[in-house]
Amino acid sequence: MKKITVYTTNTCGYCKMVKKWLDSKGVKYNVINLDDHPEKQKEIYEKSGALTVPVTLIEKEDKTEEVVIGFNLSRLASVV
């Protein structure tokens, strides 16, 4: 089973769109709000190289990770 985490902020419109899309597909995911957990910013930057949100981190069953930056539906659909 894949473990999906969406890194968001309170004011991010694209973050809401990613979560809405995942919900519409019935995909379960965790949310880490960087406004509430600023210490996680460094962690996700090291994994993604991005200073923006949303960042969706997909941990596969073999423990490899896929990172999707922004609201990229084609990329999300290919890895979720």
C-alpha positions in Angstrom: 0.0 0.0 0.0 1.3 3.5 -0.9 1.6 6.1 1.8 0.7 9.6 0.5 1.4 12.8 2.2 0.4 16.3 1.0 2.4 19.2 2.3 0.3 22.3 2.3 -0.2 25.8 3.8 -3.4 27.6 4.9 -3.5 30.0 1.9 -2.6 27.6 -0.9 -5.4 27.2 -3.5 -3.6 24.5 -5.4 -3.2 22.5 -2.2 -7.0 22.5 -1.9 -7.3 21.3 -5.5 -4.8 18.4 -5.0 -6.7 17.3 -1.9 -10.1 17.6 -3.7 -8.7 15.5 -6.6 -7.4 12.8 -4.2 -10.7 12.8 -2.4 -12.6 12.4 -5.7 -10.5 9.3 -6.5 -11.0 7.8 -3.0 -7.3 8.0 -2.2 -6.4 8.2 1.5 -3.6 10.6 2.4 -2.0 12.5 5.3 -1.7 16.3 5.4 1.2 18.2 6.8 0.4 21.9 7.1 3.7 23.8 7.0 2.0 26.8 8.7 1.4 24.5 11.7 4.7 22.6 11.3 7.4 24.9 9.9 10.1 22.4 10.9 8.8 20.1 8.1 9.8 22.7 5.5 13.4 21.7 5.5 12.5 18.0 5.3 10.3 18.4 2.2 12.7 20.8 0.6 15.5 18.2 0.9 13.2 15.6 -0.8 11.7 17.8 -3.5 14.0 20.8 -4.0 10.9 23.0 -4.0 10.1 25.9 -1.8 6.5 25.9 -2.9 3.4 23.9 -2.1 1.7 21.6 -2.6 4.2 18.9 -2.6 2.8 15.4 -2.7 5.1 12.7 -1.4 4.2 9.1 -2.4 6.0 6.3 -0.6 5.7 3.1 -2.6 5.5 -0.4 -1.2 9.2 -0.9 -2.0 10.0 2.2 0.1 11.0 4.3 -2.9 9.5 7.8 -3.1 7.8 9.8 -5.8 7.5 13.5 -5.4 4.9 15.6 -7.2 5.3 19.4 -7.0 2.3 21.6 -7.5 -1.1 20.7 -9.0 0.1 18.3 -11.7 -2.8 16.0 -12.4 -1.1 13.9 -15.1 1.9 13.2 -12.8 -0.4 12.5 -9.8 -2.6 10.1 -11.9 0.5 8.2 -13.0 1.8 7.6 -9.5 -1.2 7.4 -7.2 
